[in-house]
Every structure is written in C-alpha cells, then in structure tokens.
Amino acid sequence: MKIFVTGISTDVGKTIASSIIVESLEADYWKPIQAGDLDNSDSHKIQSKISNEKSQIFENSYKLNTPASPHLAAEIDGIKIDIKQIVEPETNNHLVIEGAGGIFVPLNETDTIIDLIQPDYKIIVVSRHYLGSINHTLLTIEAIRNHGFEVAGIIFSGSENKSTESLILNKTGIKCIGRIDEEPYFDQNVIREYAELFRENLLDL
C-alpha cells in the first residue's frame, strides 16, 4: 500500500501524522521534496519518532536550503525542480509519501504537489481546526476529486472541534482514520500509542 499524506495548509501536523502511519504499518517513508531545515528535516523527525526496526527512510529527491515554497527555494538554490527526476523509491513494503504544504504548493512554473500523486496512491488529508479550516478542508478534497483522485481518509490534528469534524465528515463522506490530540510532546511512546489506535482503520483503506 502506498499512502500519500497531504494537508489543508502548512503546519497542520502532516509529519506527526506520517510518523504515526509509518509506525502503525511499519512502513517505509519518503518525502520527495524538503525545503529548509536540512539538519532537522521531516525525514530526521520521522526517524526519531518511530521505534520499529523495519521502516526505511528514503532520501529526498530534492533538498532545498530555504524554508519556502519549493519553487522559490529551488530558484534561490539556482535549480529548477523537474518532476521527471522525482522517482518513487522501490520497496516491497508499505510506503508513506509526505507532500509539502498543501496540494497546490508550486514546484515550478507549471507543476504543484498534486502532480506528484499517482493513481495507485491512497490519499490521506490532515486537517487542523482554525478559523477557515472547514473551507480549506473542503476545497482540498474537492480539488483532489477534480483531479480524478479520491480521498481514502482524513486525520484530524490538534484541539478537538466536534461540530467542525462532523460537518466535514458528513459533507464529504470520507472515512476518519483518527484524531491526534494537542499533546504536550510527541515521543516514540506517544507515536506508538497512536499507531496502535490507527492501525485497524489504516489497514482497511
């Protein structure tokens, strides 16, 4: 199974969600594009938060120095992102692919994150409650569907908002994989606990 993790915006909890999914399935992990924080990248964070010994962390296709939109970060580095050079790693294991920001984050003048999604990927959207998040969540799901894909599941991250969550689930008909509370910290033990909670729903995708 190949799972593509995207978010309704930046900083909504994609990497924590990805670490839970990786731990739950003992899956491999790949972030095609990392922009900024190269010494403490999302790949490093995943590695530090999982405790199983099976998962493999694959190298980024592009490592960009500036914490900015990939198209701008690449321009500052004097390169251009070519999605033909973004080749999915080969593995016989489950693979979790983490996007950057939302689905329409630009990679170059023509391509965005959604252009990395392949027909065999199961898409999980991470939604976090804030003013405007219902709109951003519904727009993200609608855009994914307009591109010919379906959303396999949604993960809610942060403080619970039952009204918002039930509205989104009822309006879209999408399965809720689970919710990640506003924890004081996320270490291997906390990630493992969520992994166990989410496992059944993930295996049913």
Disulfide bonds with the S-S distance in Angstrom:
none
